[in-house]
Amino acid sequence: MTETESIAYDVVVLGAGPVGENVADRTRAAGLTTAIVESELVGGECSYWACMPSKALLRPVIAQADARRLPGLAPAVQGPLDTPAVLARRNDYASHWKDDGQAAWVHGIGADLYRGHGRLAGPRTVTVTGADGTVTTLTARHAVAVATGTRAQLPDLPHLAGVKPWTSREATSAQAAPGRLIVVGGGVVATEMATAWQALGSRVTLLVRGKGLLNRMEPFAGELVAEALAESGVDVRTGTSVESVTRENGTVVAVTAGGDRVEADEILFATGRVPHTDDIGLDTVGLTPGSWLEADDTLRVTGTDWLYAVGDVNHRALLTHQGKYQARIAGAAIAARAAGDPVVHEPWGPHVATADHHAVPQVVFTDPEAAAVGLSLAEAEQAGHRVRAVDVEFSSVAGAGLYGDGYNGRARMVVDLEDETLRGVTFVGPGVGELIHSATVAVAGRVPVSRLWHAVPSYPTLSEVWLRLLEAYRDN
């Protein structure tokens, strides 16, 4: 092991995924010298094993489903997808798992990129161990930002490692469709990958421990997605837990708590995420390795004046876009403190990630899509808000019928009765992912229902669902 001299920066960022990149971008824009450390690929999970490759897999699936709803076009798209072509396009969107372009971007903003395993080595100090064993020590005058994200959580089942199960990484990077695929889980990764691989030629069995899918959304979201998955050919089994998994002569055998034996060529566990903080030196600064990092609304780790936790590691909202939002906030807060300027702590100010509490949007790219922002009805009630939910079916909207025959979907807005603003909005239906930003603006802006009456939706579009929701609220 060779050790180099210490190099000082204003800011050191651990992790060069989208979150770390955005922290570095904001601190460099403020004139602060910045180093960013990455042990794998610059661009992180989202670019190579999550957002981009998964949506590249799903886009042809959704496009074909939409086309099949249109007379005149449906007969032309009844055949199977060209799976090799879909996978080839996915490979392009994952940059063939090479990070040259993103590394060049880091250099382009004026940050220094260090490749290797970064670890804290005491306050404001990071060591980077390169592939050749060389250790470089970086010191930070103002801040160290941890943006190392999460990794897939696997269940504690005997001999699971020998089965070589898929996680989200294998599910988004596989170069061929398995003949049979077991998906374990009922959340976003499970439903999206079941959607994708069923359409790409696999026979998918979805094993869900709970009563339904997408349990962090309104109940009807999971119900509509489950119905559609079953119609597409997925064998959906709820209330089913996996007790053991083996691989026998190449075949995966999963045995459920009820004694059912399910066979497949591959098995995907989409059963949660854990923080990627087990080997980053947290113990050297009085924190617990492997733990989530608690941070305040400026993203500064509780009990410190120099350490920031940004993105998934703080467990506030495990979504790439929300992590990038936090990065912009953290970058502004770091810059203000470095300059000796006041840090604005009031909600919705430039230095606080208020949206994490009130207006987190998410889209599940299944068919139908499920999109939500803010609180569900149950969450709002549990938080003590006096609210009323208003539901409408998309069948009441002319744009839905034009979108495709047999369009099936539902919308809900949760209205705070104290000031008649929106606490949450959920849309389920084909194409609704593009509607959710309008709801995000309404929720984040605390736009009252009386003003929303004057936001006229274009006719005939899916957005006319807003008018139907407002009418239903007025008339009941």
C-alpha positions in Angstrom: 0.0 0.0 0.0 1.4 3.4 -1.0 0.2 6.5 0.7 0.3 10.0 -0.9 0.3 13.4 0.7 -2.9 15.0 1.9 -4.8 17.2 -0.6 -7.2 19.9 0.6 -10.5 20.9 -0.9 -13.4 23.0 0.2 -15.8 20.1 -0.3 -15.4 16.4 -0.6 -18.2 14.3 -2.0 -18.4 10.5 -1.4 -20.3 8.9 -4.3 -20.6 10.1 -7.9 -24.1 9.0 -8.7 -26.7 11.7 -9.7 -26.9 13.0 -6.2 -23.2 13.3 -5.6 -22.8 14.8 -9.1 -25.4 17.5 -8.3 -23.8 18.3 -4.9 -20.5 18.8 -6.8 -22.2 20.9 -9.5 -23.7 23.3 -7.0 -20.6 23.7 -4.9 -18.5 24.3 -7.9 -21.0 26.8 -9.2 -20.5 28.6 -5.9 -16.8 28.7 -6.5 -15.8 26.0 -3.9 -13.0 23.6 -4.8 -14.6 20.1 -4.9 -13.4 16.5 -5.0 -15.8 13.6 -5.8 -15.0 10.0 -5.0 -16.4 6.9 -6.8 -15.7 3.2 -6.3 -17.7 2.0 -9.3 -19.1 3.9 -12.3 -19.6 7.6 -12.4 -23.3 8.1 -12.8 -24.2 5.6 -10.1 -27.1 3.2 -9.7 -29.6 5.3 -11.6 -27.6 5.4 -14.8 -26.6 1.8 -15.1 -28.8 -0.4 -13.0 -32.0 1.5 -12.1 -33.9 4.5 -13.6 -32.4 4.6 -17.1 -32.1 0.9 -18.1 -35.4 -0.1 -16.4 -37.3 2.6 -18.2 -35.6 1.7 -21.5 -36.9 -1.8 -21.0 -40.4 -0.6 -20.2 -40.9 2.0 -22.8 -41.5 -0.4 -25.7 -43.8 -2.5 -23.5 -45.9 0.5 -22.6 -45.9 1.8 -26.2 -47.1 -1.6 -27.5 -49.8 -1.7 -24.8 -51.0 1.8 -25.8 -51.0 0.8 -29.5 -53.1 -2.3 -28.8 -55.9 0.0 -27.5 -56.3 1.7 -30.8 -58.4 0.3 -33.7 -56.5 0.5 -36.9 -53.2 0.1 -35.2 -53.9 -2.8 -32.9 -53.6 -5.6 -35.5 -50.1 -4.4 -36.5 -48.7 -4.8 -32.9 -50.2 -8.1 -31.8 -47.0 -10.0 -32.2 -44.2 -10.3 -29.6 -41.7 -7.6 -29.0 -38.3 -7.9 -30.6 -36.6 -8.7 -27.3 -33.0 -8.5 -28.7 -33.7 -5.0 -30.1 -35.2 -3.8 -26.8 -32.2 -5.1 -24.9 -29.8 -3.5 -27.4 -31.6 -0.1 -26.9 -31.4 -0.6 -23.1 -27.7 -1.2 -23.5 -27.3 2.1 -25.3 -29.2 3.9 -22.5 -26.9 2.3 -19.9 -23.9 3.5 -22.0 -22.9 -0.1 -22.3 -21.8 0.2 -18.6 -19.0 2.6 -19.4 -18.8 6.0 -17.7 -16.5 8.0 -20.0 -19.1 10.6 -20.7 -20.1 11.2 -17.1 -16.5 11.3 -16.0 -15.9 13.9 -18.6 -18.9 15.9 -17.3 -17.4 15.9 -13.8 -14.1 17.3 -15.2 -16.1 19.8 -17.2 -17.6 21.4 -14.1 -14.1 21.8 -12.6 -14.4 19.1 -10.0 -11.6 16.5 -9.4 -12.6 12.8 -9.7 -10.9 10.2 -7.5 -11.6 6.6 -8.4 -11.4 4.1 -5.5 -13.0 3.2 -2.2 -13.6 6.4 -0.2 -13.8 6.2 3.6 -14.0 8.8 6.3 -10.9 8.9 8.5 -12.0 11.3 11.1 -13.7 14.8 10.9 -13.4 16.5 7.5 -11.0 13.7 6.2 -11.5 11.1 3.5 -9.1 8.4 2.4 -9.4 7.0 -1.1 -7.9 3.5 -1.8 -7.3 3.0 -5.5 -7.3 -0.2 -7.4 -3.5 -0.4 -7.2 -3.6 0.0 -3.4 -2.5 3.7 -3.4 -4.1 5.7 -0.7 -4.9 9.3 -1.2 -6.0 11.5 1.7 -8.4 14.3 1.1 -9.3 17.0 3.6 -12.3 19.2 3.5 -12.2 22.8 4.7 -16.0 23.1 4.8 -18.0 19.9 4.2 -18.0 16.2 3.4 -21.1 15.1 1.6 -22.0 11.4 1.8 -24.0 10.4 -1.3 -23.3 6.6 -1.4 -26.9 5.6 -1.9 -28.3 2.1 -1.2 -28.0 -1.5 -2.3 -30.5 -4.3 -2.7 -31.5 -6.1 0.5 -31.7 -9.9 0.3 -33.7 -12.0 2.7 -31.9 -14.2 5.3 -32.6 -17.6 3.6 -30.3 -20.6 3.9 -27.9 -21.1 1.0 -29.3 -18.2 -1.0 -25.9 -17.1 -2.2 -25.5 -20.4 -4.0 -28.7 -19.8 -5.9 -27.3 -16.6 -7.4 -30.5 -14.7 -7.2 -31.2 -11.6 -9.2 -31.4 -8.2 -7.6 -32.5 -5.0 -9.3 -29.0 -4.9 -10.9 -29.3 -8.2 -12.7 -33.0 -7.5 -13.6 -32.1 -4.3 -15.4 -28.9 -5.5 -17.1 -29.7 -9.1 -18.2 -28.8 -9.8 -21.8 -31.6 -12.4 -22.4 -35.1 -13.1 -21.1 -35.3 -16.1 -18.8 -37.9 -18.6 -19.8 -39.4 -18.5 -16.4 -38.9 -15.8 -13.8 -40.0 -15.6 -10.1 -40.3 -12.0 -8.8 -40.4 -11.7 -5.0 -41.9 -8.4 -3.7 -44.8 -6.1 -4.3 -43.2 -2.7 -4.6 -41.9 -0.5 -7.5 -39.0 -2.7 -8.7 -41.1 -5.9 -8.4 -44.1 -4.6 -10.4 -42.0 -2.8 -13.0 -39.7 -5.8 -13.7 -42.7 -8.2 -13.7 -44.3 -5.9 -16.4 -41.1 -5.7 -18.4 -40.0 -9.3 -18.5 -43.5 -10.8 -19.0 -43.7 -8.7 -22.1 -40.2 -9.6 -23.2 -41.0 -13.3 -23.2 -40.6 -14.6 -19.7 -43.4 -16.4 -17.8 -43.4 -14.4 -14.6 -44.7 -15.5 -11.2 -45.0 -12.6 -8.7 -44.9 -13.6 -5.0 -46.1 -10.9 -2.7 -45.9 -11.4 1.1 -48.5 -8.7 1.8 -52.1 -8.4 0.8 -51.5 -6.3 -2.3 -49.1 -4.3 -4.5 -47.6 -0.8 -4.1 -48.6 -0.5 -0.5 -47.2 3.0 -0.1 -49.7 4.4 -2.5 -53.5 4.6 -2.3 -55.0 1.0 -2.2 -56.6 1.3 -5.6 -53.2 1.9 -7.3 -52.0 -1.6 -6.4 -55.4 -3.1 -7.2 -55.5 -1.8 -10.7 -51.8 -2.7 -11.4 -52.4 -6.2 -10.0 -55.4 -6.7 -12.3 -53.5 -5.6 -15.3 -50.5 -7.8 -14.5 -52.8 -10.8 -14.2 -54.4 -10.0 -17.5 -51.0 -9.8 -19.2 -50.2 -13.3 -18.0 -48.3 -12.8 -14.8 -49.2 -15.3 -12.1 -49.8 -12.9 -9.1 -49.9 -14.5 -5.7 -50.5 -12.2 -2.7 -50.2 -13.3 0.9 -47.3 -15.6 -0.1 -43.9 -15.6 1.6 -40.9 -17.6 0.5 -39.5 -20.0 3.0 -36.6 -21.5 1.0 -34.9 -21.3 -2.3 -32.6 -23.8 -4.0 -31.1 -24.3 -7.4 -31.4 -27.9 -8.6 -29.7 -28.8 -11.9 -30.0 -25.2 -13.0 -33.6 -24.8 -12.0 -34.6 -22.4 -9.2 -37.1 -23.9 -6.8 -38.9 -21.6 -4.3 -41.0 -23.1 -1.6 -43.6 -20.9 0.0 -44.9 -20.8 3.5 -48.0 -22.7 2.3 -45.9 -25.5 0.9 -46.2 -24.5 -2.8 -43.3 -25.3 -5.0 -42.5 -22.7 -7.7 -39.9 -23.4 -10.4 -38.1 -21.0 -12.6 -34.9 -20.3 -14.4 -34.2 -17.1 -12.4 -35.5 -15.5 -9.2 -35.5 -11.8 -8.5 -35.7 -10.5 -5.0 -37.1 -7.0 -4.9 -37.5 -6.8 -1.2 -36.1 -3.5 -0.1 -32.9 -1.5 0.1 -30.3 -0.9 2.8 -27.9 2.0 3.1 -24.5 1.7 1.4 -22.7 2.9 4.5 -21.2 -0.2 6.0 -17.6 0.4 4.9 -17.2 4.2 4.6 -15.6 4.9 8.0 -18.6 6.1 9.9 -17.1 4.7 13.1 -14.3 7.2 12.8 -16.7 10.0 13.4 -18.9 8.4 16.1 -21.6 7.0 13.8 -22.7 3.4 13.3 -21.5 1.6 10.1 -24.3 0.4 8.0 -26.8 2.8 9.4 -29.1 5.4 7.8 -27.8 8.9 8.4 -30.2 11.2 10.1 -30.0 14.7 8.6 -31.8 18.0 9.2 -33.6 19.9 6.4 -30.3 21.4 5.2 -29.1 17.8 4.8 -26.5 18.2 7.5 -26.0 15.1 9.7 -27.4 15.5 13.2 -24.7 16.4 15.7 -22.1 17.6 13.2 -21.3 20.9 11.6 -19.4 19.6 8.6 -21.0 16.2 7.5 -23.9 16.1 5.0 -26.0 13.0 4.0 -27.7 13.5 0.7 -30.0 11.2 -1.2 -31.0 7.6 -0.3 -28.5 7.4 2.7 -30.7 9.7 4.8 -33.8 7.6 4.2 -36.0 10.7 3.6 -37.2 9.7 0.1 -35.5 6.9 -1.9 -36.0 8.5 -5.3 -33.4 9.8 -7.7 -35.2 13.0 -8.5 -35.7 13.7 -4.8 -32.1 13.0 -4.1 -31.1 15.5 -6.8 -33.4 18.0 -5.2 -31.7 17.5 -1.9 -28.3 17.9 -3.6 -29.3 21.3 -4.9 -30.5 22.3 -1.4 -27.4 20.9 0.3 -25.1 22.6 -2.2 -26.7 25.9 -1.5 -26.5 25.4 2.3 -22.8 24.4 2.1 -22.0 27.4 -0.1 -23.9 29.8 2.3 -22.1 28.5 5.3 -18.7 28.6 3.6 -19.3 32.2 2.7 -20.5 33.1 6.2 -23.9 34.0 4.8 -27.1 33.4 6.7 -28.8 30.0 6.2 -32.5 30.4 5.7 -34.3 27.7 7.8 -37.9 28.8 7.0 -40.0 26.1 5.1 -39.6 26.3 1.3 -36.5 28.5 1.6 -33.4 28.1 -0.6 -31.5 26.1 2.0 -34.1 23.6 3.3 -35.5 20.4 1.6 -39.2 21.1 2.6 -40.6 19.1 -0.3 -39.3 15.9 1.4 -42.1 16.3 3.9 -44.9 17.5 1.8 -44.5 17.0 -1.9 -42.6 13.9 -3.0 -43.7 12.8 -6.5 -43.3 9.2 -7.8 -44.2 7.4 -11.0 -44.4 3.6 -11.3 -44.0 2.7 -15.0 -46.3 -0.3 -15.1 -49.3 -0.6 -17.4 -51.3 1.2 -16.2 -48.9 3.7 -14.7 -49.4 4.8 -11.1 -48.3 8.3 -10.1 -48.6 10.1 -6.8 -47.4 13.1 -4.9 -47.8 14.1 -1.3 -49.9 12.2 1.3 -52.3 9.3 0.7 -55.7 9.6 2.5 -54.5 7.2 5.2 -51.2 9.1 5.7 -53.0 12.4 5.9 -55.5 11.1 8.5 -52.7 9.5 10.5 -50.9 12.8 10.5 -53.9 14.4 12.1 -55.1 16.5 9.2 -58.8 17.0 8.7 -59.2 15.9 5.1 -61.6 14.6 2.4 -60.7 12.4 -0.5 -62.4 12.9 -3.9 -62.2 10.1 -6.5 -63.2 10.1 -10.1 -62.8 7.5 -12.9 -60.9 8.5 -16.0 -63.9 7.2 -18.0 -65.5 10.6 -17.3 -62.7 12.3 -19.3 -63.0 12.6 -23.1 -59.2 12.5 -23.5 -59.0 9.1 -21.8 -61.3 7.5 -24.4 -59.3 9.1 -27.2 -56.1 7.9 -25.6 -57.2 4.3 -26.1 -60.3 2.2 -26.1 -61.2 0.6 -22.8 -59.0 3.1 -20.9 -59.2 2.1 -17.2 -58.0 4.5 -14.5 -58.8 6.5 -11.4 -57.8 9.7 -9.8 -57.9 10.9 -6.2 -57.2 14.2 -4.6 -56.9 14.6 -0.8 -58.1 18.0 0.3 -57.2 19.7 3.6 -60.5 21.1 4.8 -58.8 23.7 7.0 -57.6 25.8 4.0 -58.9 23.8 1.0 -55.4 23.0 -0.3 -54.3 19.7 -1.5 -52.4 17.3 0.7 -52.0 14.6 -2.0 -52.9 13.5 -5.5 -52.9 10.0 -7.1 -53.4 9.1 -10.7 -53.6 5.5 -12.1 -54.0 4.9 -15.8 -52.0 4.8 -19.1 -49.9 7.9 -19.6 -50.6 9.5 -16.2 -46.9 9.8 -15.4 -46.9 13.0 -17.5 -49.8 14.4 -15.3 -48.1 14.2 -12.0 -46.0 17.4 -12.2 -49.2 19.5 -12.4 -50.2 17.8 -9.1 -46.7 18.4 -7.7 -47.0 22.1 -8.4 -50.5 22.2 -6.8 -49.3 20.4 -3.6 -45.9 22.1 -3.2 -47.5 25.5 -3.9 -50.4 24.9 -1.5 -52.7 26.2 -4.3 -56.2 26.5 -3.0 -59.1 24.8 -4.7 -60.6 28.2 -5.4 -57.6 29.1 -7.5 -57.4 25.7 -9.2 -60.9 26.4 -10.6 -59.1 29.0 -12.8 -56.5 26.6 -14.1 -58.4 25.5 -17.2 -57.4 22.1 -18.6 -57.1 21.8 -22.4 -59.8 19.8 -24.1 -59.7 16.9 -24.9 -56.7 15.8 -22.8 -56.2 13.6 -19.8 -55.6 16.7 -17.8 -59.3 17.4 -17.8 -59.4 14.9 -14.9 -58.5 18.0 -12.8 -61.9 19.6 -13.7 -63.7 16.4 -12.8 -62.0 16.2 -9.5 -62.8 19.8 -8.7 -66.4 19.3 -9.7 -66.7 16.2 -7.5 -65.3 18.2 -4.6 -67.8 21.1 -5.2 -70.8 18.9 -5.6 -70.4 16.6 -2.6 
